[in-house]
Amino acid sequence: MNIDWKNLGFGISETDYNVRCYYRDGKWGELEISSSNQITMHMAATCLHYGQESFEGLKAYRGSDNRIRLFRYDENAKRMKRSSQGILLAEVPQSIFQGAVEKAVKLNERFIPPHGTGASLYVRPLLIGTGAEVGVKPAKEFLFIVFVMPVGPYFKAGFKPVDIMITREHDRAAPKGTGHLKVGGNYAASMTSVAKAHKEGYATALYLDAKEKKYIDECGPANFFAIKNNTYITPESHSILPSITNMSLMKLAEDMGMKVERRPIAVEELEDFEEVGACGTAAVITPIGKIVDSDVGKTYKFVEGDTPGKISKKLYERLIGIQYGDIEDKFGWITILD
Ligand SMILES: *Cc1c(COP(=O)(O)O)cnc(C)c1O
């Protein structure tokens, strides 16, 4: 096997095995190991027509002691449960979820990048309605799969500020819709605005609250945070996906002696922020240099050039330090797989 760990991107690649579990006749079966990257299902499966699907994303890291670390995957299991309740998928029990993740990581151990490369093994749990229905109703059969692939840092340029644009043309989620659930439908709804942002040279789109277009919601695939007066501020809204990275950063900020505020953030407040960033599993923190609100002809600037803000950098280093086992895990976030 010959992988150029240092130049890995964030793209699809094949590994040896994936782990599957089927829900039939009202119950979950045993975990099954597969070496195929294909699935077969009825063409009327509810995931295909009615978006009955949920996914998760987490990473396995190799420490300098060579041991494999998983970060807060009990939280991913809980979140998938909430997504399931939200769109009527069969709930995957915590033990099946965690067991499948552990198995998929262990079986593909040779694909976990060495410590020090900045790369990791991305773990993608997926839950889909496979039962055939033609009327709009939940499936009676489901498939839960966990597959993995080695990935480099999300942004190849490394920990450097990017520019993003506010989108007023589209919303990714309705005020009482499914924005707080990790479901594919939200991503389908975000494709046009994220593609438009890319086309115009921005890293991603920033959504405002769908009702009043007054407050900041989140980026396409990542939460939003800001730093001001030694305070970590992140939006509170029903249509934001509760990010495990954001939750962890709030804890770290508190631990660093900062104040933490979770509240609606009006767009005009951007004027006063010292640092802003996006956060999520893929990139941990993406510092933001500039936010362009072209509909009202405004640009908010935060940092100049390639130097991220000091606090964002500190938070980033702490969190990846814990994930890779270089910094003591005093919060009990890490599970070592032996
Ligand atoms: C997954 C996701 C995030 C990031 O969540 P993490 O748990 O930190 O990876 C943020 N926003 C959306 C819309 C997401 O789907």
The ligand as a Tripos MOL2 file, in Angstrom:
@<TRIPOS>MOLECULE
LIG
   15    15     1     0     0
SMALL
NO_CHARGES

@<TRIPOS>ATOM
      1 C1        -22.1730   18.0390   10.4600 C.3       1 LIG1
      2 C2        -22.5230   19.4690   10.3830 C.ar      1 LIG1
      3 C3        -21.8320   20.4420   11.1230 C.ar      1 LIG1
      4 C4        -20.6240   20.1320   11.9560 C.3       1 LIG1
      5 O1        -20.8750   19.2600   13.0290 O.3       1 LIG1
      6 P1        -19.6710   18.5030   13.7440 P.3       1 LIG1
      7 O2        -20.3510   17.5860   14.6950 O.co2     1 LIG1
      8 O3        -18.8470   19.5140   14.4150 O.co2     1 LIG1
      9 O4        -18.9190   17.8060   12.6710 O.co2     1 LIG1
     10 C5        -22.2730   21.7540   11.0410 C.ar      1 LIG1
     11 N1        -23.3210   22.1150   10.2630 N.ar      1 LIG1
     12 C6        -23.9950   21.2050    9.5370 C.ar      1 LIG1
     13 C7        -25.1280   21.6600    8.6930 C.3       1 LIG1
     14 C8        -23.6200   19.8570    9.5710 C.ar      1 LIG1
     15 O5        -24.2970   18.9750    8.8360 O.3       1 LIG1
@<TRIPOS>BOND
     1     1     2 1
     2     2     3 ar
     3     2    14 ar
     4     3     4 1
     5     3    10 ar
     6     4     5 1
     7     5     6 1
     8     6     7 2
     9     6     8 1
    10     6     9 1
    11    10    11 ar
    12    11    12 ar
    13    12    13 1
    14    12    14 ar
    15    14    15 1
@<TRIPOS>SUBSTRUCTURE
     1 LIG1         1 GROUP 0 **** ****
